Each structure stands twice: as structure tokens, then as C-alpha cells.
Amino acid sequence: MPEVSSHGPRFYTVAEVAEFARVSRMTVYRMVHSGELPAVRVGGSYRVPASAVEQLLGGAMGDQGGEERRLAK
């Protein structure tokens, strides 16, 4: 998971978020447009706050971990 800088808010590009989440860039754009993933527009592109990426990945990891625990029983 990406590290958050202590020098202030960190933002990621749509391409970086797509790589971290292992989804297509179009999926990230859809999430941004639907409001599921917060982002700010900088010039002609979007930037996603690191905290939103952490929540996205943390939620996905938490769901997956629960499934693995259920299967292990």
C-alpha cells in the first residue's frame, strides 16, 4: 500500500489508483464520477487523496480477509 507523506496531503493520479486497486482506469473514473471515490480536479485531470485510496484498499482487503477466515473454518 502507498505511504502517506508527513509533509501534507498526498494525492494520486487515476492511473496510480487503478494500479494499486488492480482495476482499469475507466473503473476509477466511474467511481469518481459516481461519488464513490472522492477526487479533486487539477487542470484537466483528477487527483485522488491518499486517505481515500487507503479506505478503498482497506475496505477491499477487510472483505477479502473475512472471506478467507470463513473458508478456513
Beta strands, then each sheet from edge to edge (+ up, - down):
strand 1: 11-13
strand 2: 40-42
strand 3: 45-49
sheet 1: 1+ 3- 2+
end
